[in-house]
Amino acid sequence: MTQKNSRKLIIIGSGPAGLTAALYAGRANLNPLVFEGQQPGGQLTITTDVENYPGFPEGVQGPELMNILRKQAQRFNAETVFKSVEAVDLSKRPFKVVADGEDYSAESVIIATGASAKWLNIPSEEEYKGYGVSACATCDGFFFRNQHVAVVGGGDTALEEASYLTNHASEVTIIHRRDELRASKAMQERVKKNTKIDFIWNSVIDEIIGTRDAASKKMTGLKLRNVKTGEVSEFKCDGLFLGIGHEPNTALFKGVLDMDNVGYLKPKPYSTAMNIPGVFAAGDVADPRYRQAISAAGAGCMAAIDAERFLAEQ
């Protein structure tokens, strides 16, 4: 393995947690290597207006914020590469990391792999992904100008997606399996005031329907089932956006690192340290509760400080 591929610290993930960790580690002269993964910049790159990140009184675009963070980390000799990690061996130090077929080693690792949107996992969803079905309103909302779209879910994610979609769509229908929302009160009030948004309660999506002809493939509606009556009905719409939450990107670490029953990493109390010395976790991958850019950035700072202290003690 080349000297270039052998590092004191490797950071897996490039959202606010990973890049803040890189910034702090860089300033501590650890010359960290950051693997940016399949979504460079993390979930914020699919978010348009970020209004709640301190220091931006007028708000900031998600991708712009991540570019600023990346440049700031690079200024302190953090190296960021557009590669995805496919295997990790944490059985002994130095730890082994394989990214895009290339071997790397590190004395310590910060895991900041974030979380990904959940899907309904019905066959027709896979069929119409990209043909009307999306898990990212800010990526794809533009394509539904003056059309009628549906959003499935009842938490903050669903209501944020619905709210954003009203910038483009003529009508947005939120489909929820219960008869009340789980979202924060402020978010509920904002959505209920919006005349473009309506609701279908106590309903789940059984099937996505549409044209199957390759040249004009497109979803045209949904088969909905009322969970109280069992009645199935067809609902016409031009698009469907998933807003049913997220799952942590921890498949690589199953059976190796401590995690809860959903898969979120569980660091030691009052620390970012995992059950294997030299491994630290930061951001949404270890946060089922807050999942905010600012809390992820804070955890990235903590993980870098923990890693720096660990390395100093070795």
Number of C-alpha atoms within 10 A of each C-alpha: 9 8 8 9 14 19 19 18 28 31 31 26 30 31 30 32 36 36 34 26 33 36 26 23 29 23 17 14 13 21 20 31 26 25 23 24 21 14 19 22 25 27 21 21 19 17 18 17 17 18 14 14 15 9 9 11 9 9 15 18 15 21 20 16 19 22 15 12 22 24 15 18 25 18 13 19 19 27 18 21 14 14 20 18 20 13 15 17 15 20 10 10 13 19 21 20 22 16 18 12 12 12 16 21 24 21 20 24 29 29 28 33 29 30 23 17 15 14 17 16 8 12 11 16 21 14 18 21 14 15 19 24 24 21 22 16 26 16 13 18 22 13 13 19 15 13 16 20 28 29 28 26 25 23 19 20 20 26 26 18 25 31 19 18 27 23 15 19 23 15 20 27 18 22 24 22 19 17 13 11 17 15 17 11 11 9 16 17 11 12 18 14 9 13 10 18 21 16 15 17 17 17 23 21 20 18 17 24 20 21 14 12 8 7 7 10 15 21 25 17 21 22 16 21 19 18 14 10 9 10 10 15 14 14 14 16 20 19 28 29 24 22 28 20 17 16 18 20 19 20 8 13 17 11 8 12 18 17 19 10 7 10 20 22 28 20 20 13 8 7 15 26 22 20 14 14 14 24 24 28 32 34 31 31 26 28 20 17 7 11 16 16 21 16 18 27 22 17 26 32 24 23 31 32 17 20 27 20 12 16 15 8 7 7
